[in-house]
Amino acid sequence: MIDKPPQKKELNLWDLSSLGVEFAFIIGIFVFSGNYIDEKFSISPVGILLFSALGFGFGLYYLVKRTQKE
């Protein structure tokens, strides 16, 4: 009996829809962290801008890694 080679797991609709929610959640966490840093150290626009950019970058990295998994 010959075994078939393992196939790549296809992303279904629920996986794809959850990616958008996860991306928004990651950015939201970073934005709230930046807001906290702004209030704590009185550096008003710097923290939120820096952390939102970091959150966006990390969110994109997460999306790419998640879609290439398996």
C-alpha positions as CSV (number, residue, x, y, z in Angstrom):
1,M,0.0,0.0,0.0
2,I,1.5,3.4,-1.0
3,D,0.9,6.3,1.3
4,K,0.1,9.7,-0.2
5,P,2.4,12.5,0.5
6,P,1.1,14.9,3.2
7,Q,-0.7,17.9,1.7
8,K,-0.4,21.5,2.8
9,K,-3.2,22.5,5.1
10,E,-5.4,25.1,3.4
11,L,-6.5,28.1,5.2
12,N,-10.3,28.1,5.5
13,L,-12.6,31.0,5.8
14,W,-12.5,31.1,9.7
15,D,-8.7,31.2,9.7
16,L,-8.7,34.1,7.3
17,S,-11.3,36.0,9.2
18,S,-9.5,35.6,12.5
19,L,-6.3,37.0,11.0
20,G,-7.9,40.5,10.7
21,V,-9.1,40.4,14.3
22,E,-5.7,39.2,15.5
23,F,-3.9,41.9,13.5
24,A,-6.2,44.6,15.0
25,F,-5.7,43.2,18.5
26,I,-1.9,43.3,18.2
27,I,-2.0,46.9,17.0
28,G,-4.4,47.9,19.7
29,I,-2.2,46.4,22.4
30,F,0.8,48.4,21.1
31,V,-1.2,51.6,20.8
32,F,-2.5,51.3,24.4
33,S,1.1,50.6,25.5
34,G,2.3,53.7,23.7
35,N,-0.5,55.8,25.3
36,Y,0.6,54.5,28.7
37,I,4.2,55.4,28.0
38,D,3.1,58.9,26.8
39,E,1.2,59.5,30.0
40,K,3.9,58.1,32.3
41,F,6.8,60.0,30.9
42,S,5.0,63.1,29.4
43,I,6.3,62.6,25.9
44,S,3.0,63.0,24.2
45,P,3.1,62.0,20.6
46,V,6.4,60.0,20.7
47,G,5.2,56.9,22.5
48,I,2.0,56.4,20.7
49,L,3.6,56.9,17.3
50,L,6.5,54.7,18.0
51,F,4.5,51.9,19.5
52,S,1.8,52.0,16.8
53,A,4.5,51.7,14.2
54,L,6.1,48.8,16.1
55,G,2.6,47.2,16.5
56,F,2.0,47.5,12.8
57,G,5.3,45.9,11.9
58,F,4.9,43.1,14.4
59,G,1.3,42.5,13.2
60,L,2.5,42.2,9.6
61,Y,5.3,39.8,10.7
62,Y,2.7,37.7,12.6
63,L,0.4,37.6,9.5
64,V,3.2,36.5,7.2
65,K,4.4,33.8,9.6
66,R,0.9,32.6,10.3
67,T,0.0,32.3,6.7
68,Q,3.2,30.5,5.8
69,K,2.9,28.0,8.6
70,E,2.3,24.4,7.5
